Amino acid sequence: MAHFLFRAHYTQAGIQGVLKEGAANRVKAMDAVTASVGGRVETCYWAFGDDDFVLIADLPSNAAAAAIATSVSASGAAGVSTTVLLTAAEVDEARGIGVQYRAPGS
């Protein structure tokens, strides 16, 4: 399984929902949505700044991550951005792959 970082910023309606039902209920909802695609929440936090909520999930595929992100965004309660997280082993594997690249203008 792969790890994904989800960053969300709530709309006015979304934050009103959090205030109405409580943060713990939103964590339960995120546990349920990740389980529905065969994954699990590793950790989640509320934050100050551009992101209101951050979550790291262990999911079976990119498609599962996209399904969560698009479903949450389509609800209108939050906008979501998703980042694929790599382990050190995956970075080392990438390091060993030969790439032929020419920088622009070179």
Backbone bond lengths (Angstrom), bond angles and torsions (degrees), N, CA, C in turn:
res aa  C-N    CA-C-N  psi(-1)  N-CA   C-N-CA  omega(-1)  CA-C   N-CA-C  phi
1 M - - - 1.451 - - 1.530 108.35 -
2 A 1.306 115.02 155.83 1.458 122.10 -178.19 1.525 110.29 -111.10
3 H 1.316 114.77 157.47 1.466 120.72 178.92 1.526 109.85 -103.14
4 F 1.318 114.87 142.40 1.463 122.01 -179.57 1.518 109.47 -133.88
5 L 1.323 115.67 141.33 1.461 122.51 173.46 1.521 107.61 -103.84
6 F 1.314 116.15 120.73 1.462 121.90 175.33 1.521 107.65 -106.30
7 R 1.339 116.32 129.88 1.465 122.17 175.02 1.520 106.74 -118.12
8 A 1.331 115.61 128.64 1.463 119.20 -177.12 1.519 110.36 -125.57
9 H 1.319 114.32 144.77 1.464 120.17 170.06 1.526 106.76 -123.25
10 Y 1.312 114.46 125.44 1.459 120.63 -175.65 1.516 112.15 -75.81
11 T 1.312 115.95 145.37 1.454 121.57 167.25 1.530 106.68 -79.37
12 Q 1.317 116.53 175.08 1.463 119.80 177.74 1.531 110.30 -58.14
13 A 1.320 116.86 -45.12 1.468 120.46 179.44 1.527 111.10 -63.75
14 G 1.320 117.16 -37.47 1.456 120.73 -179.76 1.517 112.47 -64.37
15 I 1.325 116.95 -46.81 1.463 119.30 -179.56 1.525 110.53 -69.36
16 Q 1.327 117.29 -32.07 1.467 119.50 174.63 1.530 110.06 -63.01
17 G 1.318 117.39 -37.28 1.457 121.39 176.77 1.522 111.89 -64.71
18 V 1.336 117.00 -41.53 1.463 120.97 177.35 1.526 109.87 -62.03
19 L 1.324 116.50 -44.44 1.464 120.08 -179.69 1.527 111.46 -65.45
20 K 1.317 116.88 -33.53 1.463 121.04 -179.43 1.524 112.11 -72.96
21 E 1.352 117.16 -47.74 1.470 119.13 -172.46 1.520 114.30 -101.03
22 G 1.336 117.73 -11.71 1.459 121.39 177.26 1.514 113.64 93.72
23 A 1.319 114.60 151.25 1.460 121.42 -177.38 1.528 111.80 -66.19
24 A 1.321 118.12 -38.27 1.467 120.81 -178.98 1.527 111.21 -61.40
25 N 1.321 117.09 -35.01 1.465 119.70 177.26 1.519 111.89 -69.29
26 R 1.317 117.50 -31.42 1.466 119.71 176.49 1.526 110.50 -68.97
27 V 1.341 116.85 -36.44 1.464 119.82 176.61 1.526 108.97 -62.60
28 K 1.320 117.43 -43.53 1.468 120.74 177.23 1.525 110.68 -60.07
29 A 1.334 116.85 -39.33 1.469 120.71 178.82 1.531 110.76 -65.49
30 M 1.327 117.55 -38.42 1.466 120.68 178.47 1.525 110.63 -70.54
31 D 1.341 117.56 -36.56 1.467 120.12 173.65 1.527 109.81 -58.90
32 A 1.331 116.09 -44.05 1.473 120.84 -177.72 1.525 111.77 -66.74
33 V 1.320 117.48 -42.43 1.470 119.08 -177.44 1.529 110.97 -68.22
34 T 1.331 117.86 -38.63 1.465 118.56 178.25 1.529 111.02 -69.66
35 A 1.324 117.23 -38.35 1.474 120.44 177.29 1.526 111.06 -64.03
36 S 1.332 116.78 -32.52 1.472 120.32 -177.66 1.519 112.70 -65.63
37 V 1.344 117.42 -20.38 1.469 120.76 177.62 1.527 111.56 -109.52
38 G 1.332 116.22 13.90 1.456 120.32 176.07 1.514 115.34 87.43
39 G 1.339 117.40 19.59 1.460 120.68 -178.69 1.512 112.52 -119.92
40 R 1.337 114.60 -167.11 1.456 120.15 177.46 1.526 109.69 -151.25
41 V 1.324 115.61 151.40 1.461 121.48 175.22 1.518 108.00 -78.90
42 E 1.313 116.01 130.23 1.460 120.52 174.56 1.518 109.90 -88.27
43 T 1.334 117.08 -45.57 1.459 121.77 178.29 1.520 109.20 -163.85
44 C 1.318 116.11 156.14 1.469 119.68 174.10 1.521 109.49 -151.18
45 Y 1.333 114.63 152.59 1.457 122.58 -177.37 1.519 110.07 -145.96
46 W 1.326 116.70 153.22 1.453 121.87 165.96 1.515 106.43 -91.98
47 A 1.321 116.77 153.70 1.456 120.38 -173.16 1.527 111.26 -142.57
48 F 1.314 115.33 160.92 1.457 122.52 170.43 1.527 107.92 -94.70
49 G 1.322 117.37 157.96 1.458 120.54 175.51 1.512 112.30 101.89
50 D 1.323 116.31 -149.30 1.460 121.52 -176.61 1.527 112.58 -65.79
51 D 1.323 116.69 -30.87 1.458 121.06 -179.51 1.521 109.76 -104.10
52 D 1.320 116.05 133.37 1.461 120.95 176.26 1.519 111.63 -91.44
53 F 1.322 116.51 -27.37 1.453 121.85 -173.57 1.516 108.54 -147.69
54 V 1.330 116.94 134.38 1.467 121.45 175.59 1.525 108.69 -127.47
55 L 1.313 115.57 144.60 1.456 121.09 -175.83 1.516 108.80 -145.13
56 I 1.309 116.78 137.20 1.453 121.60 171.22 1.512 106.75 -112.40
57 A 1.335 115.20 126.74 1.460 121.13 -178.19 1.513 110.28 -126.56
58 D 1.315 115.21 148.14 1.454 123.66 172.82 1.523 106.01 -100.15
59 L 1.337 116.80 113.64 1.466 121.87 -173.69 1.522 111.11 -127.30
60 P 1.334 116.65 154.96 1.459 119.71 -176.22 1.528 115.53 -72.85
61 S 1.340 118.15 -19.07 1.472 117.89 -175.07 1.521 111.26 -165.63
62 N 1.335 114.43 166.11 1.468 120.53 172.50 1.526 110.46 -60.98
63 A 1.328 115.98 -37.46 1.465 119.84 -179.87 1.526 111.02 -62.87
64 A 1.325 117.41 -38.85 1.468 120.48 177.76 1.525 110.16 -64.06
65 A 1.329 117.01 -41.39 1.469 120.73 177.85 1.518 110.61 -64.15
66 A 1.326 116.91 -42.99 1.463 120.58 178.62 1.518 111.31 -64.07
67 A 1.321 117.40 -37.64 1.470 121.04 178.53 1.520 110.71 -62.06
68 I 1.318 117.21 -42.92 1.469 120.04 178.21 1.522 110.27 -65.45
69 A 1.328 116.96 -50.88 1.466 120.69 -176.17 1.520 112.25 -60.26
70 T 1.327 116.62 -43.14 1.462 118.57 -178.16 1.528 111.61 -71.69
71 S 1.326 117.09 -35.95 1.467 119.76 178.53 1.525 111.47 -65.82
72 V 1.324 116.32 -44.39 1.471 119.80 178.96 1.528 109.81 -64.87
73 S 1.320 117.50 -46.50 1.474 120.17 179.92 1.524 111.70 -62.98
74 A 1.329 117.10 -39.68 1.466 121.00 -179.14 1.521 112.48 -66.38
75 S 1.328 116.83 -21.86 1.469 119.93 178.73 1.526 112.00 -66.77
76 G 1.330 116.41 -22.56 1.455 120.62 -177.85 1.513 113.68 83.05
77 A 1.332 118.32 -2.86 1.463 121.69 -177.97 1.529 112.56 -86.39
78 A 1.333 116.38 -20.82 1.459 120.10 -177.94 1.519 109.77 -159.33
79 G 1.314 114.71 150.85 1.454 121.31 168.80 1.516 107.61 -99.17
80 V 1.321 117.64 141.00 1.461 121.58 -173.99 1.518 110.19 -126.25
81 S 1.328 115.85 138.59 1.461 120.64 167.15 1.525 106.65 -120.85
82 T 1.321 115.79 146.89 1.452 121.72 -173.28 1.519 109.76 -126.17
83 T 1.326 116.02 136.16 1.455 122.45 177.79 1.522 108.53 -125.52
84 V 1.336 116.54 129.80 1.459 120.97 173.94 1.530 106.89 -77.34
85 L 1.330 116.69 130.83 1.458 121.75 179.28 1.524 109.14 -102.85
86 L 1.329 116.24 137.15 1.466 122.11 -177.38 1.522 110.45 -111.49
87 T 1.316 116.10 145.14 1.455 121.10 173.31 1.525 109.10 -83.76
88 A 1.335 116.33 167.36 1.468 120.59 176.52 1.526 110.05 -60.46
89 A 1.323 117.01 -38.62 1.471 120.29 179.29 1.522 111.26 -62.35
90 E 1.331 117.28 -38.97 1.469 120.21 179.25 1.528 111.27 -68.42
91 V 1.328 117.08 -37.76 1.464 120.26 177.26 1.530 109.54 -66.31
92 D 1.337 116.37 -41.36 1.468 119.10 177.91 1.525 111.37 -64.63
93 E 1.334 117.10 -37.04 1.465 120.31 175.63 1.528 109.88 -62.04
94 A 1.316 117.28 -44.46 1.468 121.70 179.11 1.527 110.80 -63.17
95 R 1.312 116.22 -36.64 1.456 121.49 179.04 1.515 111.30 -58.47
96 G 1.327 117.03 -32.62 1.451 121.73 -177.33 1.516 114.84 -85.01
97 I 1.304 117.24 -3.70 1.468 120.59 -179.82 1.524 108.86 -88.57
98 G 1.309 116.86 122.33 1.459 121.06 179.76 1.524 110.94 -72.61
99 V 1.304 115.58 128.05 1.467 121.33 -179.23 1.521 108.48 -124.15
100 Q 1.314 116.12 133.68 1.460 120.61 174.19 1.517 107.31 -103.74
101 Y 1.323 116.24 111.45 1.464 121.51 -175.75 1.517 109.28 -134.73
102 R 1.335 114.82 139.58 1.457 121.72 174.19 1.516 107.46 -119.18
103 A 1.319 116.63 122.75 1.465 121.03 179.41 1.525 109.99 -67.44
104 P 1.340 118.08 149.66 1.461 120.68 178.31 1.520 111.19 -55.98
105 G 1.313 117.02 133.16 1.453 122.49 176.71 1.515 114.71 81.64
106 S 1.331 118.46 -0.83 1.466 118.46 -178.59 1.518 111.38 -95.56
